[in-house]
Amino acid sequence: MAILGDSENEELVSEINVTPLVDVMLVLLTVFIVTAPLLMNAVKVKLPQASAEVAITVPKTAHISVTDAGDVFLDQQRLAVEVLTTELGVLKKSHDPAVEIYADEHAQYGVVAKVLAAIQRAGISKFSFVMSPEAGK
């Protein structure tokens, strides 16, 4: 924007006047500071009370153990890996179990992989590996 002086022989001033911009920004900042606490207040409602007995549901947990020799146990009952899918399917029909896998640190990877495949074929999605904490830590 060019501003002309008294005579047309003077040079043109080509600087932007930022004072109006600063004024607008300060007004917006003031508006946001004033309205922000008003937006934080939620509608107060009285929530219903429930006893802890109703809210807590404990899923049944199935324990699968894999020994270093390759033996597979379901809840302390020795099974063949091929039968494990069927047994887990029966558990899945009666309730939705969580499975805890106790695999020996020297167990063969192939056996543990077959156990994981059996869990997947049975349609069980909640499983975890159980480990003991390291000594000295």
C-alpha positions in Angstrom: 0.0 0.0 0.0 1.5 3.3 -1.0 0.9 6.5 0.9 1.4 9.8 -0.8 2.6 12.9 1.0 1.8 16.6 0.5 3.6 16.7 -2.8 3.8 14.0 -5.4 7.6 14.3 -5.6 8.1 12.5 -2.2 9.0 8.8 -2.2 6.4 6.1 -1.8 6.3 4.4 1.6 5.9 0.6 1.1 5.7 -0.6 4.8 2.8 -2.6 6.2 1.1 -1.0 9.1 0.8 -3.8 11.7 -0.8 -1.9 14.5 -4.4 -2.8 13.4 -3.4 -6.4 13.1 -1.9 -6.4 16.6 -5.1 -4.8 17.9 -7.3 -7.5 16.4 -5.1 -10.3 17.7 -5.2 -8.8 21.2 -9.0 -8.6 21.1 -9.2 -12.2 19.9 -6.8 -13.3 22.6 -8.9 -11.5 25.3 -12.1 -13.1 24.0 -10.5 -16.6 24.1 -9.2 -16.1 27.6 -12.6 -15.0 28.8 -14.6 -17.8 27.1 -12.3 -20.7 27.7 -13.2 -21.3 31.3 -16.9 -21.1 30.4 -16.5 -24.0 27.9 -14.8 -26.2 30.5 -17.8 -26.4 32.8 -19.8 -29.5 32.2 -23.5 -30.1 32.9 -23.8 -31.3 36.4 -25.7 -34.6 36.7 -26.2 -36.9 39.6 -24.8 -40.3 38.5 -26.5 -43.5 39.6 -24.7 -45.7 42.2 -23.8 -49.3 41.6 -22.4 -51.9 44.0 -19.0 -53.4 43.2 -20.4 -56.9 43.1 -22.4 -56.1 39.9 -19.6 -54.3 38.1 -16.9 -57.0 38.6 -16.9 -60.0 36.3 -14.0 -62.3 36.5 -13.4 -64.4 33.3 -12.4 -68.0 33.8 -8.8 -68.6 32.9 -7.5 -71.7 31.2 -3.9 -72.6 31.9 -1.8 -74.2 29.1 1.7 -75.5 30.1 4.4 -76.5 27.6 7.3 -78.5 29.1 10.8 -78.6 27.8 10.1 -82.2 26.5 7.2 -80.9 24.3 4.4 -82.1 26.5 1.2 -79.9 26.5 -1.1 -79.6 29.5 -4.5 -77.9 29.7 -5.4 -77.2 33.3 -3.0 -80.0 34.5 -4.4 -82.6 32.1 -1.9 -83.9 29.5 -3.2 -83.5 25.9 -1.9 -83.9 22.4 -1.5 -80.7 20.5 -4.0 -81.9 17.9 -6.7 -82.4 20.6 -6.0 -78.9 22.2 -8.2 -77.1 19.6 -11.2 -79.3 20.4 -10.8 -78.9 24.1 -10.4 -75.1 23.8 -13.5 -75.0 21.5 -15.5 -76.7 24.3 -14.3 -74.1 26.8 -15.1 -71.3 24.3 -18.7 -72.6 24.0 -19.4 -72.7 27.7 -17.8 -69.2 28.4 -15.3 -66.8 27.0 -12.0 -67.9 28.6 -8.7 -66.1 28.9 -5.7 -68.4 28.3 -2.5 -68.2 30.2 0.5 -69.9 28.5 3.2 -71.3 30.8 6.0 -72.3 28.3 9.3 -73.6 29.6 12.3 -71.5 28.5 13.8 -74.6 26.8 10.5 -75.6 25.1 10.8 -75.9 21.3 9.4 -73.0 19.4 7.5 -75.3 17.1 5.4 -76.7 19.9 4.6 -73.2 21.3 3.6 -72.1 17.8 1.3 -75.1 17.5 -0.3 -74.1 20.8 -0.8 -70.6 19.6 -2.4 -71.8 16.4 -4.7 -74.1 18.4 -5.8 -71.1 20.5 -6.4 -69.1 17.3 -8.4 -71.9 15.7 -10.6 -72.2 18.8 -11.5 -68.5 18.4 -10.0 -67.4 21.7 -8.6 -63.8 21.5 -7.5 -63.2 25.1 -4.2 -65.0 25.9 -1.0 -64.1 27.6 2.4 -65.6 28.3 3.3 -66.0 32.0 6.8 -65.4 33.1 8.6 -65.3 36.4 10.4 -62.1 37.4 14.2 -62.1 37.0 16.2 -62.7 40.1 18.0 -59.7 41.5 15.9 -57.0 39.9 
